[in-house]
Amino acid sequence: MPAGRPSKLTPEIVEAARECARSGLPIPVIADQLGIGRTTCNFWIKEADSKEEGSLHHQFRAAIFSADAEYCRSLMQGLKRQADDGNAWAASWLLTHHPRLRDHF
């Protein structure tokens, strides 16, 4: 049994991280909101590589990254709608910032 204090990583922390990421918060702010150190947050994410599939570390990383992807998708859809409606700024932003488009415009 490893020495030291027990991990703060719990299913409740995983769900709280998901909600923070769903709101568009970056990882350092998520860590602050969860009451954990930023180093700890990054460690848990990296630890997922060495843990079994389905472990709390995997769940933590997946919760943050999947919720973040949902948030980004929502933002991009909103910008696309504005661009489709003739908003030149939104169209310009999409062309210059979207990863699949920015290198071409």
Secondary structure, DSSP 8 states (H G I E B T S, - for coil): ---S------HHHHHHHHHHHHTT--HHHHHHHHTS-HHHHHHHHHHGGGS-TTSHHHHHHHHHHHHHHHHHHHHHHHHHHHHHTT-HHHHHHHHHHSTTTGGG-
